[in-house]
């Protein structure tokens, strides 16, 4: 029994799945756009700086397992700086959607033509990218594993429309409010076609209650943390402001205005660093706040982790999330986290030990927790140490084994 995986661009979650399936001899093929094996001889000969830039497109898989369809993705990447930098976010989203749809149709065609070995009994796809391939797979009697990496769109619409009314000056940063009806219908059909749904947090599971029909089986399997920091013992900075960090897309979906209000209410007691790209230009409120704090538009992942080690606390006040990998990344570098129940925070954090859960849209609650950590540096140091321990309990290998076991369980039951 083997499985085909399809994803156009790849990310940490996809890599975890692929590594687990390959390690357990379950992976028949990985279909993507622009991807290659990190074992390729030419990749090993590249200079370090070029390897770093290509790393996000490389996989720890044998080259024979990767099926590529690169041209639409290459074209997307070459569209031009104006679109890629967010000056025309509508065109950017449309371009991404085309890439997803193109790969989906390619995989569906491979299935229809019988291009995969008979031992393949399932496909694993992701939101927005598997409607056509699921249709083809179901016609063959395959299982269709569907991963929903963020909460269900109907639940998101309720929260984000509410937010646009509460904070109209930030509404331009919420592109999900303008997604075309055709795309939303596609999402719903993918859910109907799925024979097994995978989510990474209890919050994402709860949002599926808004789906208007009864769904098939759903499993919650949380993602993993990167390698836990093992360098010199963490040291506390004596005196000075509390060093606060935010990492993520710069949109109001992430609850940014509430973080800025909390920090500005504390004045010199805190120093805020923001790492993230502006997705949609033209939000004066966002730009005003970014001009007032340390803003880094982009860093390589390794540098983000390094930056975390020089901070005191991560604040991730998201209004609507699927998981929030940045939470585990922060913990892995000894950084306690303040987040909301609309993330994986409640599944991960132990209140007051390695982090805090605060209500969404509460600048006051964020401010109170920051004040507490500013006043009590012994508490902060203890939380940093517990953050590292928590990350050690949630490694990528644990995720890889759990997701592989789930695939075996589902396909095995059907085969039996």
VEXMIGU-114701 format. One record per residue (C-alpha): x, y, z; residue in one letter. Coordinates in pm, whole numbers. Layout:
# residues N
node xx=X, yy=Y, zz=Z, r=a
...
***
This chain:
# residues 416
node xx=0, yy=0, zz=0, r=x
node xx=141, yy=336, zz=-102, r=x
node xx=24, yy=694, zz=-136, r=x
node xx=75, yy=988, zz=-371, r=x
node xx=125, yy=1338, zz=-223, r=x
node xx=53, yy=1658, zz=-414, r=x
node xx=150, yy=2014, zz=-319, r=x
node xx=260, yy=2291, zz=-557, r=x
node xx=517, yy=2473, zz=-346, r=x
node xx=604, yy=2273, zz=-34, r=x
node xx=652, yy=2397, zz=323, r=x
node xx=758, yy=2262, zz=661, r=x
node xx=432, yy=2069, zz=705, r=x
node xx=463, yy=1904, zz=364, r=x
node xx=824, yy=1813, zz=433, r=x
node xx=725, yy=1651, zz=761, r=x
node xx=462, yy=1443, zz=583, r=x
node xx=699, yy=1343, zz=303, r=x
node xx=982, yy=1252, zz=540, r=x
node xx=750, yy=1036, zz=749, r=x
node xx=589, yy=857, zz=457, r=x
node xx=923, yy=793, zz=287, r=x
node xx=1083, yy=670, zz=608, r=x
node xx=795, yy=425, zz=656, r=x
node xx=810, yy=314, zz=290, r=x
node xx=462, yy=451, zz=214, r=x
node xx=542, yy=722, zz=-42, r=x
node xx=490, yy=630, zz=-406, r=x
node xx=536, yy=976, zz=-553, r=x
node xx=543, yy=1347, zz=-469, r=x
node xx=389, yy=1574, zz=-732, r=x
node xx=495, yy=1938, zz=-718, r=x
node xx=587, yy=2228, zz=-943, r=x
node xx=944, yy=2335, zz=-890, r=x
node xx=1110, yy=2075, zz=-668, r=x
node xx=1418, yy=1855, zz=-665, r=x
node xx=1609, yy=1612, zz=-447, r=x
node xx=1872, yy=1755, zz=-215, r=x
node xx=2078, yy=1445, zz=-304, r=x
node xx=2120, yy=1559, zz=-664, r=x
node xx=2487, yy=1590, zz=-757, r=x
node xx=2448, yy=1936, zz=-907, r=x
node xx=2278, yy=2069, zz=-592, r=x
node xx=2569, yy=1949, zz=-378, r=x
node xx=2812, yy=2143, zz=-599, r=x
node xx=2635, yy=2478, zz=-556, r=x
node xx=2783, yy=2757, zz=-343, r=x
node xx=2636, yy=2792, zz=6, r=x
node xx=2447, yy=3115, zz=-66, r=x
node xx=2267, yy=2958, zz=-365, r=x
node xx=2184, yy=2645, zz=-168, r=x
node xx=2022, yy=2862, zz=97, r=x
node xx=1804, yy=3029, zz=-165, r=x
node xx=1701, yy=2698, zz=-324, r=x
node xx=1655, yy=2505, zz=-1, r=x
node xx=1281, yy=2568, zz=18, r=x
node xx=1244, yy=2384, zz=-313, r=x
node xx=1461, yy=2086, zz=-219, r=x
node xx=1343, yy=1765, zz=-52, r=x
node xx=1509, yy=1479, zz=131, r=x
node xx=1372, yy=1233, zz=-121, r=x
node xx=1518, yy=1024, zz=-402, r=x
node xx=1484, yy=1210, zz=-732, r=x
node xx=1278, yy=922, zz=-879, r=x
node xx=994, yy=993, zz=-634, r=x
node xx=948, yy=1357, zz=-744, r=x
node xx=715, yy=1438, zz=-1032, r=x
node xx=763, yy=1798, zz=-1149, r=x
node xx=543, yy=2036, zz=-1344, r=x
node xx=753, yy=2353, zz=-1311, r=x
node xx=662, yy=2593, zz=-1589, r=x
node xx=356, yy=2768, zz=-1445, r=x
node xx=539, yy=2815, zz=-1116, r=x
node xx=848, yy=2951, zz=-1291, r=x
node xx=625, yy=3195, zz=-1475, r=x
node xx=457, yy=3296, zz=-1149, r=x
node xx=792, yy=3366, zz=-986, r=x
node xx=893, yy=3572, zz=-1289, r=x
node xx=575, yy=3780, zz=-1307, r=x
node xx=750, yy=4082, zz=-1170, r=x
node xx=848, yy=4249, zz=-847, r=x
node xx=536, yy=4464, zz=-830, r=x
node xx=303, yy=4167, zz=-793, r=x
node xx=532, yy=3954, zz=-579, r=x
node xx=593, yy=4241, zz=-338, r=x
node xx=221, yy=4283, zz=-284, r=x
node xx=153, yy=4601, zz=-484, r=x
node xx=-118, yy=4411, zz=-667, r=x
node xx=-234, yy=4150, zz=-418, r=x
node xx=-536, yy=4050, zz=-628, r=x
node xx=-313, yy=3950, zz=-919, r=x
node xx=-75, yy=3777, zz=-683, r=x
node xx=-352, yy=3562, zz=-533, r=x
node xx=-485, yy=3481, zz=-879, r=x
node xx=-138, yy=3372, zz=-990, r=x
node xx=-101, yy=3143, zz=-689, r=x
node xx=-444, yy=2993, zz=-753, r=x
node xx=-349, yy=2919, zz=-1114, r=x
node xx=-40, yy=2733, zz=-993, r=x
node xx=-248, yy=2521, zz=-754, r=x
node xx=-511, yy=2445, zz=-1019, r=x
node xx=-250, yy=2361, zz=-1282, r=x
node xx=-79, yy=2100, zz=-1064, r=x
node xx=-415, yy=1960, zz=-954, r=x
node xx=-520, yy=1899, zz=-1315, r=x
node xx=-180, yy=1745, zz=-1392, r=x
node xx=-213, yy=1495, zz=-1105, r=x
node xx=-574, yy=1418, zz=-1197, r=x
node xx=-460, yy=1336, zz=-1550, r=x
node xx=-185, yy=1104, zz=-1422, r=x
node xx=-440, yy=918, zz=-1208, r=x
node xx=-690, yy=891, zz=-1492, r=x
node xx=-424, yy=750, zz=-1727, r=x
node xx=-314, yy=491, zz=-1470, r=x
node xx=36, yy=638, zz=-1441, r=x
node xx=88, yy=519, zz=-1083, r=x
node xx=167, yy=162, zz=-974, r=x
node xx=-118, yy=-67, zz=-866, r=x
node xx=7, yy=-58, zz=-508, r=x
node xx=-103, yy=307, zz=-483, r=x
node xx=-430, yy=320, zz=-293, r=x
node xx=-454, yy=683, zz=-179, r=x
node xx=-371, yy=1046, zz=-244, r=x
node xx=-286, yy=1319, zz=5, r=x
node xx=-381, yy=1673, zz=-98, r=x
node xx=-409, yy=2020, zz=49, r=x
node xx=-673, yy=2293, zz=54, r=x
node xx=-725, yy=2469, zz=-281, r=x
node xx=-515, yy=2216, zz=-471, r=x
node xx=-685, yy=1877, zz=-495, r=x
node xx=-1045, yy=1892, zz=-623, r=x
node xx=-971, yy=1745, zz=-966, r=x
node xx=-719, yy=1490, zz=-840, r=x
node xx=-966, yy=1379, zz=-569, r=x
node xx=-1236, yy=1331, zz=-834, r=x
node xx=-1001, yy=1109, zz=-1033, r=x
node xx=-885, yy=923, zz=-722, r=x
node xx=-1240, yy=851, zz=-604, r=x
node xx=-1323, yy=707, zz=-946, r=x
node xx=-1039, yy=457, zz=-886, r=x
node xx=-1163, yy=371, zz=-536, r=x
node xx=-866, yy=541, zz=-367, r=x
node xx=-872, yy=704, zz=-26, r=x
node xx=-844, yy=1083, zz=-32, r=x
node xx=-656, yy=1239, zz=259, r=x
node xx=-725, yy=1613, zz=281, r=x
node xx=-522, yy=1851, zz=493, r=x
node xx=-683, yy=2176, zz=603, r=x
node xx=-389, yy=2391, zz=723, r=x
node xx=-604, yy=2686, zz=836, r=x
node xx=-954, yy=2711, zz=980, r=x
node xx=-1258, yy=2657, zz=756, r=x
node xx=-1349, yy=2955, zz=539, r=x
node xx=-1707, yy=3005, zz=662, r=x
node xx=-1584, yy=3044, zz=1019, r=x
node xx=-1311, yy=3279, zz=899, r=x
node xx=-1562, yy=3494, zz=712, r=x
node xx=-1765, yy=3554, zz=1029, r=x
node xx=-1465, yy=3663, zz=1237, r=x
node xx=-1292, yy=3866, zz=967, r=x
node xx=-1604, yy=4050, zz=850, r=x
node xx=-1663, yy=4141, zz=1214, r=x
node xx=-1305, yy=4265, zz=1233, r=x
node xx=-1341, yy=4475, zz=919, r=x
node xx=-1633, yy=4654, zz=1084, r=x
node xx=-1450, yy=4700, zz=1414, r=x
node xx=-1125, yy=4820, zz=1253, r=x
node xx=-1211, yy=4955, zz=905, r=x
node xx=-871, yy=5121, zz=870, r=x
node xx=-715, yy=4772, zz=876, r=x
node xx=-967, yy=4599, zz=645, r=x
node xx=-745, yy=4634, zz=337, r=x
node xx=-499, yy=4389, zz=498, r=x
node xx=-758, yy=4106, zz=502, r=x
node xx=-764, yy=3969, zz=143, r=x
node xx=-959, yy=3658, zz=249, r=x
node xx=-1271, yy=3876, zz=254, r=x
node xx=-1259, yy=3914, zz=-123, r=x
node xx=-1199, yy=3553, zz=-232, r=x
node xx=-1408, yy=3465, zz=-540, r=x
node xx=-1716, yy=3245, zz=-497, r=x
node xx=-1570, yy=2986, zz=-735, r=x
node xx=-1271, yy=2936, zz=-504, r=x
node xx=-1494, yy=2894, zz=-199, r=x
node xx=-1707, yy=2637, zz=-381, r=x
node xx=-1387, yy=2452, zz=-472, r=x
node xx=-1287, yy=2437, zz=-105, r=x
node xx=-1624, yy=2288, zz=-13, r=x
node xx=-1610, yy=2025, zz=-287, r=x
node xx=-1263, yy=1919, zz=-172, r=x
node xx=-1404, yy=1860, zz=176, r=x
node xx=-1695, yy=1657, zz=34, r=x
node xx=-1460, yy=1441, zz=-173, r=x
node xx=-1219, yy=1374, zz=114, r=x
node xx=-1245, yy=1034, zz=280, r=x
node xx=-1027, yy=1148, zz=570, r=x
node xx=-956, yy=1504, zz=687, r=x
node xx=-639, yy=1605, zz=872, r=x
node xx=-611, yy=1920, zz=1085, r=x
node xx=-330, yy=2032, zz=1314, r=x
node xx=-522, yy=2202, zz=1596, r=x
node xx=-841, yy=2181, zz=1800, r=x
node xx=-934, yy=2528, zz=1679, r=x
node xx=-927, yy=2421, zz=1313, r=x
node xx=-1139, yy=2119, zz=1408, r=x
node xx=-1396, yy=2347, zz=1575, r=x
node xx=-1425, yy=2567, zz=1266, r=x
node xx=-1542, yy=2266, zz=1063, r=x
node xx=-1866, yy=2277, zz=1262, r=x
node xx=-1959, yy=2556, zz=1018, r=x
node xx=-1953, yy=2317, zz=723, r=x
node xx=-2319, yy=2277, zz=621, r=x
node xx=-2301, yy=1898, zz=576, r=x
node xx=-2179, yy=1599, zz=773, r=x
node xx=-1809, yy=1539, zz=713, r=x
node xx=-1625, yy=1210, zz=713, r=x
node xx=-1364, yy=1120, zz=971, r=x
node xx=-1137, yy=1399, zz=1100, r=x
node xx=-806, yy=1355, zz=1285, r=x
node xx=-609, yy=1616, zz=1480, r=x
node xx=-233, yy=1571, zz=1444, r=x
node xx=-21, yy=1870, zz=1556, r=x
node xx=284, yy=1978, zz=1359, r=x
node xx=639, yy=1961, zz=1491, r=x
node xx=903, yy=2194, zz=1631, r=x
node xx=1243, yy=2255, zz=1467, r=x
node xx=1560, yy=2136, zz=1637, r=x
node xx=1562, yy=2264, zz=1992, r=x
node xx=1831, yy=2516, zz=2081, r=x
node xx=2118, yy=2344, zz=2262, r=x
node xx=2379, yy=2620, zz=2280, r=x
node xx=2502, yy=2810, zz=2585, r=x
node xx=2257, yy=2834, zz=2873, r=x
node xx=1994, yy=3102, zz=2823, r=x
node xx=2083, yy=3425, zz=2999, r=x
node xx=1849, yy=3700, zz=3109, r=x
node xx=1919, yy=4058, zz=3014, r=x
node xx=1952, yy=4256, zz=3338, r=x
node xx=1727, yy=4561, zz=3333, r=x
node xx=1614, yy=4745, zz=3023, r=x
node xx=1292, yy=4699, zz=2829, r=x
node xx=1123, yy=4367, zz=2772, r=x
node xx=1215, yy=4247, zz=2421, r=x
node xx=892, yy=4157, zz=2241, r=x
node xx=882, yy=3980, zz=1903, r=x
node xx=615, yy=3925, zz=1638, r=x
node xx=677, yy=3699, zz=1337, r=x
node xx=421, yy=3648, zz=1061, r=x
node xx=229, yy=3799, zz=774, r=x
node xx=146, yy=4162, zz=842, r=x
node xx=-232, yy=4152, zz=828, r=x
node xx=-512, yy=4216, zz=1071, r=x
node xx=-598, yy=3847, zz=1060, r=x
node xx=-294, yy=3815, zz=1285, r=x
node xx=-440, yy=4064, zz=1535, r=x
node xx=-162, yy=4315, zz=1475, r=x
node xx=-347, yy=4628, zz=1584, r=x
node xx=-405, yy=4479, zz=1929, r=x
node xx=-36, yy=4404, zz=1969, r=x
node xx=59, yy=4757, zz=1869, r=x
node xx=-197, yy=4905, zz=2111, r=x
node xx=-65, yy=4690, zz=2396, r=x
node xx=298, yy=4778, zz=2330, r=x
node xx=234, yy=5148, zz=2291, r=x
node xx=44, yy=5146, zz=2618, r=x
node xx=363, yy=5027, zz=2792, r=x
node xx=599, yy=5288, zz=2649, r=x
node xx=965, yy=5239, zz=2733, r=x
node xx=897, yy=4919, zz=2929, r=x
node xx=904, yy=4719, zz=2605, r=x
node xx=1090, yy=4711, zz=2274, r=x
node xx=903, yy=4556, zz=1982, r=x
node xx=1059, yy=4382, zz=1682, r=x
node xx=835, yy=4284, zz=1390, r=x
node xx=943, yy=4031, zz=1124, r=x
node xx=711, yy=3993, zz=827, r=x
node xx=610, yy=4108, zz=483, r=x
node xx=335, yy=4357, zz=405, r=x
node xx=87, yy=4156, zz=200, r=x
node xx=-127, yy=4446, zz=81, r=x
node xx=-4, yy=4798, zz=28, r=x
node xx=-206, yy=5103, zz=127, r=x
node xx=-279, yy=5047, zz=497, r=x
node xx=-168, yy=5372, zz=658, r=x
node xx=-240, yy=5244, zz=1009, r=x
node xx=-1, yy=4952, zz=960, r=x
node xx=273, yy=5163, zz=805, r=x
node xx=250, yy=5417, zz=1088, r=x
node xx=311, yy=5146, zz=1347, r=x
node xx=590, yy=4981, zz=1149, r=x
node xx=769, yy=5317, zz=1132, r=x
node xx=757, yy=5334, zz=1513, r=x
node xx=918, yy=4995, zz=1582, r=x
node xx=1199, yy=4772, zz=1456, r=x
node xx=1065, yy=4616, zz=1137, r=x
node xx=1248, yy=4347, zz=940, r=x
node xx=1068, yy=4258, zz=618, r=x
node xx=1225, yy=3918, zz=566, r=x
node xx=1492, yy=3686, zz=705, r=x
node xx=1603, yy=3330, zz=621, r=x
node xx=1442, yy=3080, zz=855, r=x
node xx=1771, yy=3013, zz=1036, r=x
node xx=1809, yy=3386, zz=1103, r=x
node xx=1455, yy=3410, zz=1236, r=x
node xx=1538, yy=3135, zz=1487, r=x
node xx=1858, yy=3316, zz=1581, r=x
node xx=1664, yy=3639, zz=1632, r=x
node xx=1423, yy=3455, zz=1862, r=x
node xx=1708, yy=3363, zz=2093, r=x
node xx=1775, yy=3733, zz=2146, r=x
node xx=1416, yy=3816, zz=2244, r=x
node xx=1218, yy=3770, zz=2564, r=x
node xx=868, yy=3678, zz=2447, r=x
node xx=679, yy=3613, zz=2123, r=x
node xx=334, yy=3767, zz=2091, r=x
node xx=111, yy=3601, zz=1831, r=x
node xx=-237, yy=3751, zz=1880, r=x
node xx=-401, yy=3590, zz=1577, r=x
node xx=-775, yy=3625, zz=1520, r=x
node xx=-794, yy=3324, zz=1290, r=x
node xx=-526, yy=3062, zz=1239, r=x
node xx=-489, yy=2696, zz=1160, r=x
node xx=-192, yy=2620, zz=1379, r=x
node xx=76, yy=2887, zz=1395, r=x
node xx=408, yy=2709, zz=1345, r=x
node xx=581, yy=3017, zz=1480, r=x
node xx=459, yy=2914, zz=1826, r=x
node xx=663, yy=2592, zz=1820, r=x
node xx=954, yy=2769, zz=1654, r=x
node xx=963, yy=3020, zz=1938, r=x
node xx=944, yy=2751, zz=2205, r=x
node xx=1229, yy=2564, zz=2037, r=x
node xx=1452, yy=2869, zz=2088, r=x
node xx=1353, yy=2920, zz=2450, r=x
node xx=1097, yy=3191, zz=2385, r=x
node xx=766, yy=3182, zz=2578, r=x
node xx=456, yy=3272, zz=2378, r=x
node xx=152, yy=3492, zz=2430, r=x
node xx=-121, yy=3386, zz=2187, r=x
node xx=-497, yy=3341, zz=2150, r=x
node xx=-734, yy=3041, zz=2156, r=x
node xx=-776, yy=3083, zz=1778, r=x
node xx=-439, yy=2915, zz=1721, r=x
node xx=-283, yy=2586, zz=1833, r=x
node xx=-182, yy=2765, zz=2154, r=x
node xx=-432, yy=2583, zz=2378, r=x
node xx=-311, yy=2248, zz=2241, r=x
node xx=54, yy=2331, zz=2306, r=x
node xx=105, yy=2578, zz=2590, r=x
node xx=77, yy=2524, zz=2964, r=x
node xx=-71, yy=2845, zz=3104, r=x
node xx=181, yy=3047, zz=3302, r=x
node xx=457, yy=2791, zz=3248, r=x
node xx=570, yy=2829, zz=2886, r=x
node xx=315, yy=3084, zz=2767, r=x
node xx=-20, yy=3255, zz=2807, r=x
node xx=-351, yy=3233, zz=2623, r=x
node xx=-531, yy=3568, zz=2596, r=x
node xx=-868, yy=3648, zz=2433, r=x
node xx=-872, yy=3767, zz=2074, r=x
node xx=-897, yy=4145, zz=2028, r=x
node xx=-771, yy=4218, zz=2379, r=x
node xx=-485, yy=4468, zz=2385, r=x
node xx=-541, yy=4496, zz=2760, r=x
node xx=-482, yy=4123, zz=2820, r=x
node xx=-162, yy=4133, zz=2613, r=x
node xx=-46, yy=4440, zz=2801, r=x
node xx=-107, yy=4272, zz=3139, r=x
node xx=102, yy=3968, zz=3047, r=x
node xx=385, yy=4185, zz=2912, r=x
node xx=383, yy=4394, zz=3229, r=x
node xx=399, yy=4075, zz=3437, r=x
node xx=704, yy=3948, zz=3248, r=x
node xx=871, yy=4288, zz=3257, r=x
node xx=837, yy=4306, zz=3636, r=x
node xx=922, yy=3943, zz=3710, r=x
node xx=1237, yy=3840, zz=3526, r=x
node xx=1274, yy=3524, zz=3735, r=x
node xx=935, yy=3409, zz=3608, r=x
node xx=1046, yy=3490, zz=3254, r=x
node xx=1367, yy=3288, zz=3288, r=x
node xx=1173, yy=2990, zz=3420, r=x
node xx=931, yy=3015, zz=3130, r=x
node xx=1218, yy=3021, zz=2882, r=x
node xx=1355, yy=2697, zz=3025, r=x
node xx=1012, yy=2533, zz=3017, r=x
node xx=962, yy=2649, zz=2659, r=x
node xx=1264, yy=2443, zz=2552, r=x
node xx=1131, yy=2138, zz=2734, r=x
node xx=791, yy=2172, zz=2568, r=x
node xx=946, yy=2188, zz=2221, r=x
node xx=1141, yy=1870, zz=2294, r=x
node xx=807, yy=1693, zz=2341, r=x
node xx=677, yy=1801, zz=1998, r=x
node xx=943, yy=1719, zz=1741, r=x
node xx=890, yy=1676, zz=1368, r=x
node xx=974, yy=1307, zz=1403, r=x
node xx=678, yy=1264, zz=1638, r=x
node xx=455, yy=1427, zz=1375, r=x
node xx=605, yy=1218, zz=1096, r=x
node xx=540, yy=894, zz=1284, r=x
node xx=186, yy=996, zz=1381, r=x
node xx=79, yy=1099, zz=1031, r=x
node xx=232, yy=785, zz=878, r=x
node xx=54, yy=568, zz=1133, r=x
node xx=-275, yy=738, zz=1046, r=x
node xx=-226, yy=665, zz=676, r=x
node xx=-153, yy=299, zz=749, r=x
node xx=-454, yy=277, zz=979, r=x
node xx=-696, yy=422, zz=723, r=x
node xx=-568, yy=238, zz=414, r=x
node xx=-515, yy=-82, zz=611, r=x
node xx=-873, yy=-89, zz=737, r=x
node xx=-1004, yy=-50, zz=385, r=x
node xx=-770, yy=-322, zz=255, r=x
node xx=-872, yy=-554, zz=538, r=x
***
